[in-house]
Amino acid sequence: MHALAAVDYVIILGYLALSLVAGVIMTKRAGLSLEHYFLGGRTLPWWVLGVAGMANWFDLTGTMMITSFLYMLGPRGLYVEFRGGAGLILIFMLAYTGKWHRRSGCMTGAEWMTYRFGEGKAAEVLRAMSALAGILLTVMMLAYLIRGASLFLGMFFPFPALYTTLAVVTVSTLFTMSAGFYGVVLTDLVQGVIILTASVIIAFLAWHMIPSTAGLAATAQAVTGNADWIDSLPVWRTEMPAGYEAYSLLMVVAGFYLLRNILGGAGTGADSRYFGAKSDRDCGLQSFQQGVMLMFRWPLMIGFAVMGIYLVHGLFPDPALIHQAADLIHAQYPNTTAPFWHDLTGSIMTSPQSHPAVFIAQLQALLGADWQGKLALVGYRGTVNPEQILPAVLLNMVPTGLKGLIVVAMFAAMMSCKNGLMNGASALFVKDIYQNFLRPRAANRELIIVSYASTLGIVIVGFYFGVVATSINTLWGWIVMSLSAGQIGPQVMRLYWWRCTAPGMICGTLLGILGAVGQRLYFPQLSEPMQLVVMTLISFGGTIVGSLLTAPTSREVLVNFYRTTRPFGWWAPLRAEFQGAARAAIDRENRDDIITLPFALLWLVTMLLLPMQLVIKSYAAFWCTLPLFLLALTGMYFFWWKPLMKNGPPAPSAGS
C-alpha cells in the first residue's frame, strides 16, 4: 500500500496549523461588528470575492463524486452534473440576480424578506422561516461534505475515518468561528492557489499518461464497458454500472437537471458575496471570475478519471476479483451496512492487525501483495466503487511529496466550501433569529459569541447526518432535486411576481420543506426527476395559492422594492409608476440581462468541455467546441460586458 510518507504528513499538518494561525490573526478585525464578521465590512474587492466564490464551488465531496461520473462516462459526465456540479446557476448571478440582491443593502437572504415584504407580522414569520430553511439546507450540505471527507480521509491516515474527519472538521470550524468572513476569504485566496496548482499538475500527469485517443478509448471500454467514453456529445441512452442505472437515459437526465438549474437559478443571488459587493459591476465581474476559475476543476477531475481507468486496468485485469473480495468481506462482517462499508474497508487497509489473521491472509491470497491498495476500490455491491477513484489514484499513482500537496488541495477544497456555508448559516441564525426576535438590543460582543455557538451547533448536527448517510451521490441528489427544489417556487415568485406575498411564501416554503423531508422518510426510492417535478409543483402551487388568498403587499413597500431592484417579470402595476427615460433605462437593462443568459449558458458549458477534451487528447472535438465558445463570448461582449462597463442607470424615482 502506497501510504503517505513523512514529508506528506508534514505538508498536511503545516497547512492545518497555518489555517489556525490565520484564524487567530483575523479574529480582532472580524469582531468589530456583525457586518465585518459576516460580510467583511462590504469593503472587499471583486476579485477577492471571486476567488472566494470559486472556492465554494470547488468542494472535496463534489470533486470525488463528479470524478466518479467522469470515470464512468468520460466528458459526458458533465451532463449528469448539470444537477449542480457544473455551476449552471452561476449564469443567473452573473447576468442579474447577484446585482438585484446587492441593491437591497441587506446582510442575509432572510433579512431581504423584510425589504421585499415590509415590516408586518407575516414578513417577520417569513424571515424566521427563511432563516431556518437556509440553516436546514446548510446542515444537509455539511452532511454531504463530511460524508465525502470521511471516504477520502479514511484512505490516508492510520486512524478510523470517523476520527480523522472529526479532527479536520474541528480545525476548520475553529478557524471559521474565530475569523468570520475575513478569514474565509483570506484562506480562500491561499486555498485557491493550491487548488489551481493541483489542477494543472494532475491534468498534465493524465495527459502524459495517454498514448493516444484510440488507446485511451480501448482501455476505458475494457474497464468501464463504455464504448464511447471519449465522446463529448450527449446520447439518448448509455450503459451505467450497478447502482447508477437511473442515469442511463442521459439526455432525459441532463434535460431535467438543466430545467432544475433554470428554475433554481432564476431565484438565486442571496449570497454573502453579493450582499458584500461594492457595486453592480463588482457582482458581474466576480461571477465571471468564478466561472473562469471553476473551469480548472474539470481538467483536474477528468485527469483523476483517466488515471483511475489505468489504475483499475492494472490492478484488476480480472474484474471477478472485485466481486470475490466483496463477498469475502461480507462473509466476515455480515452485519456491515452500506453507510459503514468504507469505514470497515479503511480500517482493514490501515489497521490489518485489528482483524482476524485468517481473514487478512485470505484477502492477501486473493488480491496479491498489494492487496491494501486494491481493497480501496472494492465497493459494497462487488464492483469498483467510482466514488473512491480519486483517493485511490492519489494513494497509488501520485509520487511522495506531490501526494501531500494534492491532499492539501483536497483539504483546501473541503474547508473553503464548508467555511463559506458555516459563515452564511451562522449569519442567518444570529441576524435573523437571535437579534431580530430574541435579543434586539444585544451588544456586539454578545452577538459574536452567539455566532461562535451557532456555528458549532450547525457543524455538530451536520456531522451526525454525514456519518449516517449511505452515499454521497444519493445524498447530493436529494439535496438538489428534493430539498432545494422544494424552495424553488417561493424563491422564484418573490423576484418576478408583484402579487407574491409573505403568507404565500410561507405556504410555499413550508410545503416544500415538509414535502422533501416526507419524501426522504417515506419514499426514499423516488427517482430524482420525479423528486424535482413533485417538489417544484408543491412549492409553486403553495406560493401561488397562498398569495392569491391573502392581501397584496403594501404599495409603498412594492414601489421601494421595484425602484431599487429594477426586476423584470410580472410587474405591470409597478411599471406604470415609471415613465420616460427611467422606464427606458429599466427596459434596456432588463433586455440585456435576458439576452445574456443563453450566451452565458453556452459559454460556461463549452468552457468546461474544452480543457477536458485537451486532457484526453480529443483534439477533433476540441476544434468543434471552440467556435461555439467564441460565439458565446461574442454575445456576452455585446449584451453583458459593454453594459457592465458603463455606469449603471441611477435608481429612478416613481413618476420620473
Secondary structure, 3 states (H helix, E strand, C coil): CCCCCHHHHHHHHHHHHHHHHHHHHHHHHHCCCHHHHHHHHHCCCHHHHHHHHHHHHCCHHHHHHHHHHHHHHHHHHHHHHHHCCCCCCHHHHHHHHHHHHHCCCCCCHHHHHHHHHCCCHHHHHHHHHHHHHHHHHHHHHHHHHHHHHHHHHCCCCCCCHHHHHHHHHHHHHHHHHHHHHHHHHHHHHHHHHHHHHHHHHHHHHHHHHCCCHHHHHHHHHHHHCCCCCCCCCCCCCCCCCCCCHHHCCHHHHHHHHHHHHHHHHCCCCCCHHHHCCCCHHHHHHHHHHHHHHHCCHHHHHHHHHHHHHHHHHHHCCCCHHHHHHHHHHHHHCCCCCHHHHHHHHHHHHHCHHHCCHHHHHHHHHHHCCCHHHHHCCECCCCCECHHHHHHHHHHHHCCCCHHHHHHHHHHHHHHHHHHHHHHHHHHHHHHHHHHHHHCCCCCHHHHHHHHHHHHHHHHHHHHHHHHHCCCHHHHHHHHHHHHCHHHHHHHHHHHHECCCCHHHHHHHHHHHHHHHHHHHHHCCCCCHHHHHHHHHHHHHHHHHHHHHCCCCCCHHHHHHHHHHHCCCCECHHHHCCCCHHHHHHHHHHHHHHHHHHHHHHHHHHHHHHHHHHHHCCCHHHHHHHHHHHHHHHHHHHHHHHHHHHCCCCCCCCCCC
